[in-house]
Structures are given as structure tokens and as C-alpha cells.
Amino acid sequence: MSEAARQHKSFAPKSVTCYVLTVSDTRIAETDTSGRAIRELLEGAGHAVAGYAIVRDEPQEVTTHVTAALGDDTTQVIITTGGTGITSRDGTFEAVHRLFDKRLQGFGELFRVLSFQEIGSAAMMSRATAGTAGGKAIFVLPGSENAVRLAMTRLIVPELPHVVQQLSR
């Protein structure tokens, strides 16, 4: 990282408050390894988790939970896991994408490149995405724990404070 970039990021907050939402028809708290991984990686990096929930892969339920998190003054970032594939039950992308004020296309592009390096051409079926709504960042991740760890460690956690700092400008 250049000195200019390092200085620019120095104005970012040290800790960010996030809401984590798992979208699944089958997972419960005890089997939600992806939601647990997100929370552990956030807290391990010094960030706070304001809330956590599991909802069925029903677009209206997803939209309702994300909208509620957007209305929470303490939440700065929302991270979802699950429902980003192409099956008939995968509706998270549509449920969240329509809420975006701005889209962060680079997130999905970078995620699929990194995913391609790990799993090959199947990475093209991921509809992982990110954007902003109501002055908050939203990251929409696949349900796979490995995919979540990849996105969190390589993209989200390293840039999270900077994203929040930019949104506050």
C-alpha cells in the first residue's frame, strides 16, 4: 500500500458495528457455520456485532430484516450470507439489490476472481454483491463457509473501516 493510501485510511474508525443475517431454509444457530464465521472474524478484528438473525430464503423476510438493520442507528454495516446462487430458492440478491442506493460492483468482481482461484469456473454462479443504502454498507455473501471466509479475510475485514469512513463523508 502506498503512503498516500495509508494516510488516507488513517482517518477510518478503528471499530465498526455490524449486523449479520444468515439466509437459509435449513440452518439453525447451531449449524450456521457461515454466520458464526462472519461474527468471529469481525470480533477478532476488533469490530462489534450489533445483531444476528437467521431467516428463511424468502425475499420479503430478507428485505424486512435488512430494512430493520438499516433503521438501527448503531449498525454501520450489514453482512448477509446465503441465497446468492442461481437455484429457484436463491432470492437474497434480488431482496437486497433493490435496496441499494449505490452498487459496489468491484466487490462482486473481486470476490469471483478470488473464488475462481480456489474453486474454478463454478465461481461464475455466485451473485455475491455489495452496495450502500441509507448511508450504510451491505455485503451479500454466499452461504458456503469457505466463501464467507474468503470474502471476509481478503476483502471485507481489510477494507471495512475505510468503507465506513467514506460513507460518513
Solvent accessible surface area in square Angstrom, and as a share of the most:
residue,aa,sasa,rsa
1,M,138,0.62
2,S,69,0.44
3,E,118,0.53
4,A,74,0.58
5,A,39,0.30
6,R,126,0.46
7,Q,111,0.49
8,H,71,0.32
9,K,54,0.23
10,S,67,0.43
11,F,147,0.61
12,A,11,0.08
13,P,46,0.29
14,K,168,0.71
15,S,57,0.37
16,V,0,0.00
17,T,31,0.18
18,C,0,0.00
19,Y,30,0.12
20,V,0,0.00
21,L,0,0.00
22,T,1,0.01
23,V,6,0.03
24,S,19,0.12
25,D,60,0.31
26,T,119,0.69
27,R,69,0.25
28,I,101,0.51
29,A,57,0.44
30,E,128,0.57
31,T,74,0.43
32,D,0,0.00
33,T,52,0.30
34,S,0,0.00
35,G,0,0.00
36,R,81,0.30
37,A,1,0.00
38,I,0,0.00
39,R,53,0.19
40,E,92,0.41
41,L,41,0.20
42,L,0,0.00
43,E,99,0.44
44,G,70,0.67
45,A,45,0.35
46,G,46,0.45
47,H,11,0.05
48,A,44,0.34
49,V,37,0.21
50,A,48,0.37
51,G,20,0.19
52,Y,65,0.25
53,A,22,0.17
54,I,51,0.26
55,V,9,0.05
56,R,121,0.44
57,D,10,0.05
58,E,53,0.24
59,P,52,0.33
60,Q,122,0.54
61,E,68,0.31
62,V,0,0.00
63,T,18,0.11
64,T,75,0.43
65,H,61,0.27
66,V,0,0.00
67,T,69,0.40
68,A,68,0.53
69,A,5,0.04
70,L,36,0.18
71,G,62,0.59
72,D,53,0.27
73,D,142,0.73
74,T,86,0.50
75,T,1,0.01
76,Q,60,0.26
77,V,0,0.00
78,I,0,0.00
79,I,0,0.00
80,T,0,0.00
81,T,0,0.00
82,G,5,0.05
83,G,10,0.10
84,T,4,0.02
85,G,24,0.23
86,I,114,0.58
87,T,90,0.52
88,S,121,0.78
89,R,104,0.38
90,D,29,0.15
91,G,8,0.08
92,T,0,0.00
93,F,49,0.20
94,E,79,0.35
95,A,0,0.00
96,V,0,0.00
97,H,48,0.21
98,R,143,0.52
99,L,43,0.22
100,F,14,0.06
101,D,97,0.50
102,K,143,0.61
103,R,98,0.36
104,L,64,0.32
105,Q,116,0.51
106,G,35,0.34
107,F,17,0.07
108,G,2,0.02
109,E,103,0.46
110,L,97,0.48
111,F,2,0.01
112,R,70,0.26
113,V,82,0.47
114,L,19,0.09
115,S,7,0.05
116,F,118,0.49
117,Q,128,0.57
118,E,111,0.50
119,I,109,0.55
120,G,25,0.24
121,S,70,0.45
122,A,47,0.37
123,A,4,0.03
124,M,147,0.66
125,M,94,0.42
126,S,19,0.13
127,R,58,0.21
128,A,1,0.01
129,T,16,0.09
130,A,0,0.00
131,G,0,0.00
132,T,11,0.07
133,A,4,0.03
134,G,62,0.60
135,G,50,0.48
136,K,24,0.10
137,A,0,0.00
138,I,0,0.00
139,F,10,0.04
140,V,0,0.00
141,L,0,0.00
142,P,17,0.10
143,G,21,0.20
144,S,55,0.36
145,E,56,0.25
146,N,113,0.58
147,A,17,0.13
148,V,0,0.00
149,R,89,0.32
150,L,13,0.06
151,A,0,0.00
152,M,0,0.00
153,T,68,0.40
154,R,141,0.51
155,L,29,0.14
156,I,2,0.01
157,V,32,0.18
158,P,76,0.48
159,E,54,0.24
160,L,0,0.00
161,P,26,0.17
162,H,33,0.15
163,V,26,0.15
164,V,13,0.07
165,Q,23,0.10
166,Q,69,0.31
167,L,54,0.27
168,S,91,0.59
169,R,194,0.71
